[in-house]
Amino acid sequence: MNLLKKVVQAAVFYSVCSNALADQVHVAVASNFSGAVKALVEQFEYETEHDVVLSFGSSGKILAQIQNGAPFDVFLSADQAKPAALEVTNYAVPDTRFTYAIGALALWSSIPEFLDGSPTKLLSGEFNKIALANPKLAPYGFAATEVLSAMGVTESTQPHWVMGENISQTYQFVASGNADLGFVALSQVVSYEKVKKGSSWVVPQSLYHPIKQDAVLLTRGRYNLAAKDFMVFLKSPAALETIHSFGYQTDSKL
């Protein structure tokens, strides 16, 4: 049997096996990562023929859902603490946790040229409302409070706060015009490295702690081939390129 024939047969065998082993994975995802994960799922499903079901929410709400028996196989959190807590309480598989993305914060307005790439409007108070995610539930909300504190404008802006349950709701407050500006995930206003609309100021990362976002394989997904394959895929060069294109950094160890 010549080499070419062997290669063709191996490819056919792999394809048949892949189809036979195709499975479904239910992934719980922090709201800030929704755009990026949809692009990743499209790649993953094409490459593996597995099926991915996505559920979105604040990391705090997802944590509570997992602890109350929600049927998730993988958790992509907006922080490190919640996946780590699930490991300790046996809701997650030990030694599967890793940082899949490092988030960035942006001050955003849906009004073109309202923000000129600087925090001038924030410092001057020339706005009606400012939106931020609930810092008790959402890491991006906590980061926003760090920025306000670092800039010395917590007290002056607090009467104008509109608080979202998660970063998606926060984005909607600004997109709808209910708030002139708000702290959102950079990934929500940048898609494939281009600002989608409005105006923004990318907040210097020196003003808040790094938003390291961890993924973990949950106990329910321990024997799920699609779940394990998805965790591997998140570390692949193709996945990392997509993650970067949505404004995230990644761990150099991946």
C-alpha positions as CSV (number, residue, x, y, z in Angstrom):
1,M,0.0,0.0,0.0
2,N,1.6,3.3,-1.1
3,L,1.9,6.3,1.3
4,L,-0.8,8.4,-0.4
5,K,-3.4,5.6,-0.1
6,K,-2.5,5.2,3.6
7,V,-3.0,8.9,4.2
8,V,-6.4,8.9,2.4
9,Q,-7.6,5.9,4.4
10,A,-6.4,7.5,7.6
11,A,-8.3,10.7,6.8
12,V,-11.5,8.7,6.0
13,F,-11.2,6.7,9.2
14,Y,-10.7,9.9,11.3
15,S,-13.7,11.5,9.6
16,V,-15.9,8.5,10.3
17,C,-14.7,8.3,13.9
18,S,-15.3,12.0,14.4
19,N,-18.8,11.8,13.2
20,A,-19.5,8.7,15.4
21,L,-18.1,10.5,18.4
22,A,-19.8,13.9,17.8
23,D,-21.4,15.1,21.0
24,Q,-23.1,18.1,22.5
25,V,-21.5,20.4,25.1
26,H,-23.4,23.0,27.2
27,V,-21.2,26.0,27.9
28,A,-22.1,28.7,30.4
29,V,-20.4,32.0,29.4
30,A,-19.9,35.3,31.1
31,S,-21.8,38.0,29.2
32,N,-18.8,40.0,28.2
33,F,-17.4,37.1,26.1
34,S,-20.6,36.6,24.0
35,G,-19.3,38.0,20.7
36,A,-16.0,36.2,20.9
37,V,-17.5,32.8,22.0
38,K,-20.0,32.9,19.1
39,A,-17.2,33.2,16.6
40,L,-15.2,30.5,18.4
41,V,-18.2,28.1,18.4
42,E,-18.6,28.6,14.7
43,Q,-15.0,27.5,14.2
44,F,-15.2,24.6,16.7
45,E,-18.4,23.1,15.3
46,Y,-17.0,23.3,11.7
47,E,-13.8,21.6,12.7
48,T,-15.3,18.9,15.0
49,E,-19.0,18.5,14.2
50,H,-19.7,18.7,17.9
51,D,-22.8,20.8,18.9
52,V,-22.4,23.6,21.3
53,V,-25.3,25.1,23.4
54,L,-24.5,28.5,24.9
55,S,-26.0,30.1,28.0
56,F,-25.0,33.7,29.0
57,G,-25.2,35.6,32.2
58,S,-23.2,37.3,34.9
59,S,-20.5,35.1,36.4
60,G,-22.1,35.4,39.9
61,K,-25.5,34.2,38.6
62,I,-23.9,31.3,36.6
63,L,-22.0,30.2,39.7
64,A,-25.3,30.0,41.7
65,Q,-26.9,28.1,38.8
66,I,-24.1,25.6,38.8
67,Q,-24.4,25.1,42.5
68,N,-28.1,24.5,42.1
69,G,-27.7,21.8,39.5
70,A,-27.8,23.7,36.2
71,P,-26.8,21.3,33.3
72,F,-23.6,23.0,32.3
73,D,-20.5,21.1,31.1
74,V,-18.0,24.0,30.8
75,F,-17.9,27.4,32.5
76,L,-16.2,30.4,30.9
77,S,-16.1,32.9,33.8
78,A,-15.3,36.6,33.7
79,D,-12.9,36.1,36.7
80,Q,-10.7,33.5,38.4
81,A,-12.3,33.3,41.8
82,K,-15.6,31.6,40.8
83,P,-14.0,28.7,38.8
84,A,-11.5,28.2,41.6
85,A,-14.4,28.0,44.1
86,L,-16.1,25.4,42.0
87,E,-13.0,23.3,42.1
88,V,-12.8,23.4,45.9
89,T,-16.5,22.4,46.3
90,N,-16.2,19.5,43.7
91,Y,-18.4,21.1,41.1
92,A,-15.4,21.2,38.7
93,V,-12.8,18.8,37.6
94,P,-9.4,19.4,39.3
95,D,-6.5,20.7,37.2
96,T,-8.7,21.7,34.2
97,R,-8.9,25.4,35.0
98,F,-6.9,27.9,32.9
99,T,-7.0,31.6,31.9
100,Y,-8.6,31.7,28.4
101,A,-8.7,35.5,28.1
102,I,-7.6,38.7,29.8
103,G,-10.3,41.4,29.5
104,A,-10.0,45.1,28.9
105,L,-12.3,47.9,30.0
106,A,-13.6,50.7,27.8
107,L,-15.6,53.8,28.6
108,W,-18.1,53.9,25.7
109,S,-20.9,56.2,24.4
110,S,-23.2,55.3,21.5
111,I,-23.0,59.0,20.5
112,P,-20.3,59.6,17.9
113,E,-17.5,62.0,19.0
114,F,-19.0,62.3,22.5
115,L,-15.8,60.7,23.8
116,D,-12.6,61.8,22.1
117,G,-10.4,58.9,23.2
118,S,-10.0,60.5,26.6
119,P,-11.8,60.6,30.0
120,T,-12.6,64.4,29.6
121,K,-16.4,63.9,29.8
122,L,-16.1,61.6,32.9
123,L,-13.9,64.1,34.7
124,S,-16.0,67.2,33.8
125,G,-19.3,65.5,34.7
126,E,-20.9,66.5,31.4
127,F,-23.2,63.6,31.1
128,N,-26.7,62.5,32.3
129,K,-26.1,58.9,33.5
130,I,-23.1,56.6,33.6
131,A,-23.7,52.8,33.4
132,L,-21.6,50.1,35.0
133,A,-22.2,46.5,35.9
134,N,-23.0,45.5,39.4
135,P,-19.6,45.1,41.1
136,K,-20.9,42.4,43.4
137,L,-21.8,40.2,40.5
138,A,-19.6,41.2,37.5
139,P,-15.8,41.6,37.5
140,Y,-16.1,44.3,34.9
141,G,-18.3,46.3,37.2
142,F,-15.8,45.9,40.0
143,A,-13.0,47.1,37.6
144,A,-15.1,50.1,36.8
145,T,-15.4,51.1,40.5
146,E,-11.6,50.7,40.7
147,V,-11.2,53.2,37.8
148,L,-13.5,55.7,39.3
149,S,-11.7,55.5,42.6
150,A,-8.3,55.8,41.0
151,M,-9.4,58.9,39.1
152,G,-11.0,60.4,42.3
153,V,-14.5,60.7,40.8
154,T,-16.5,58.0,42.8
155,E,-18.4,60.5,44.9
156,S,-19.1,63.0,42.1
157,T,-20.4,60.4,39.7
158,Q,-22.3,58.1,42.1
159,P,-25.6,60.0,41.9
160,H,-25.5,59.4,38.1
161,W,-24.8,55.6,38.2
162,V,-27.1,53.2,36.4
163,M,-26.3,49.7,37.4
164,G,-26.7,46.7,35.1
165,E,-27.0,43.1,36.4
166,N,-24.3,42.1,34.0
167,I,-22.1,43.7,31.3
168,S,-24.6,43.0,28.6
169,Q,-27.3,44.9,30.3
170,T,-24.8,47.7,31.0
171,Y,-24.1,47.9,27.3
172,Q,-27.8,48.1,26.5
173,F,-28.2,51.1,28.9
174,V,-25.7,53.0,26.8
175,A,-26.8,51.7,23.4
176,S,-30.4,52.7,24.1
177,G,-29.4,56.2,25.2
178,N,-30.6,55.8,28.7
179,A,-27.0,56.6,29.8
180,D,-24.7,58.9,27.9
181,L,-21.7,56.7,28.6
182,G,-20.8,53.6,30.5
183,F,-18.0,51.2,31.4
184,V,-18.2,48.1,29.2
185,A,-15.9,45.3,28.0
186,L,-13.7,46.5,25.2
187,S,-14.8,43.3,23.3
188,Q,-18.4,44.6,23.3
189,V,-17.4,47.7,21.2
190,V,-14.7,46.1,19.2
191,S,-15.3,43.3,16.7
192,Y,-12.4,41.9,14.7
193,E,-10.3,44.8,15.9
194,K,-12.7,47.5,14.6
195,V,-14.8,49.8,16.7
196,K,-18.4,49.1,15.8
197,K,-20.0,52.4,16.5
198,G,-20.1,55.4,18.8
199,S,-17.0,56.7,20.6
200,S,-14.8,55.4,23.3
201,W,-11.9,55.7,25.7
202,V,-9.8,52.5,26.2
203,V,-9.1,52.6,29.9
204,P,-5.4,52.2,30.8
205,Q,-4.9,48.8,32.5
206,S,-2.9,50.6,35.2
207,L,-6.2,51.9,36.6
208,Y,-7.6,48.5,37.5
209,H,-6.5,45.0,38.3
210,P,-6.1,42.6,35.3
211,I,-9.4,40.9,34.5
212,K,-8.2,37.4,34.1
213,Q,-11.0,35.1,32.9
214,D,-10.8,31.4,33.7
215,A,-12.4,28.4,32.0
216,V,-13.0,25.2,33.9
217,L,-14.4,21.8,33.0
218,L,-17.4,21.1,35.2
219,T,-18.1,17.7,36.9
220,R,-21.1,17.1,34.7
221,G,-18.8,17.4,31.6
222,R,-16.1,15.1,33.0
223,Y,-16.8,12.3,30.5
224,N,-18.2,14.5,27.7
225,L,-16.0,14.3,24.6
226,A,-17.3,17.6,23.2
227,A,-16.6,19.4,26.5
228,K,-13.0,18.1,26.7
229,D,-12.4,18.9,23.0
230,F,-13.8,22.4,23.5
231,M,-11.4,23.0,26.3
232,V,-8.5,21.9,24.1
233,F,-9.7,24.0,21.2
234,L,-9.7,27.2,23.4
235,K,-5.9,26.9,23.6
236,S,-5.4,26.4,19.9
237,P,-3.6,29.0,17.7
238,A,-6.9,29.6,15.7
239,A,-8.9,30.2,18.8
240,L,-6.3,32.5,20.3
241,E,-6.3,34.6,17.1
242,T,-10.0,35.0,17.3
243,I,-9.9,35.9,21.0
244,H,-7.3,38.6,20.3
245,S,-9.4,40.0,17.5
246,F,-12.1,40.8,20.0
247,G,-9.8,43.0,22.2
248,Y,-8.6,40.4,24.7
249,Q,-5.2,39.3,25.6
250,T,-4.3,35.7,26.4
251,D,-2.0,34.0,28.8
252,S,1.5,33.6,27.2
253,K,1.7,30.1,28.8
254,L,-1.0,28.7,26.5
